[in-house]
Amino acid sequence: MGMLTFRDIIEEFGIKRLAEAFGVAESHVRTMKARDSIPPLYWGFLTELDREDERPRLTFGDIRAIVPGASVASKEGATA
């Protein structure tokens, strides 16, 4: 598989599932997909989601690799 993108992540988990995990409206996740960007505020939620296949969960390393040099915000600060 090639380089992972935020759009890939959103397509893999689905808009509805991510909206529920993030506590935001589906339209907000669609905007993230269109921008190919998921704010660091939500990255912690991504690491807690099981994938549909046998692959391991995403790690912060997987996510940081999409945006080199990006910092990680904790999910505890997330608000909808």
N, C-alpha and C positions, 0 to 999 in steps of 0.2 A: 504494500500500500504506500502511496505517496505521502507527502507531508499533510498532517492533520490541520484542518482549519476549524474556526468556530462554526462556520456553516455546516461542515461535516458533523460536528457534535450535535448541532440542533437537528439535522436530518436524522441522525442515528436515534436520538432519544425522543424526538417528536415535540412539536410545539406545545401540545396540551400537557404532556408530562412535565416538560421544563417549566411551563407557566405555574403548574401546581407546586413543583419543587421550590421555585423561586418566590412564590407568593405574589405573582404579578399577573396582569391580564395577558391573554394569548396574543393580543395585538402588540404588546411590548416585546414578546419573544420573536414575533414576525419582523419587527423592526431590527432586533439584534441580528437576525438571519440576513436581512437585506444589507446591513452594514458589515456583515461578517465579523461581528464583535460581540463578546460577552463581557460586561464590566467585571473587573476583579472582585467586586463585592459578592458576586454569585459563584465564584470558582469553588468555594468550599462545598456548596451543594452538589456540584458536578462530581466531586470525589466520593460522594455517598450513594450515587445511583448505580444500581446493578445494570450490566449490559444484557441484551437479549441473548447473546451467544455466550460462549465459554471464555471470552477474553476477560482479563482482569479489569477492575474498575479503573477509571482514569485517575492519574496521580497529579499532584501539583506540578511535577516535572513535565508531564505530558502537556499540560496546559501552558506552562511557562514557555515551552519550546515553540509554541505558536507565535508568541510575542517576546522575543529575546529581550532581556533586561526589564521585563515587567515585574512589578511588585505584587505581592499577594495580600489581599484584604481578608480578614476573617469573616465568616458568615455571621458571627454574633452581632456584627454591626449592620447587617442587612435589614432594610425596612422596605415595605412595599409602598 
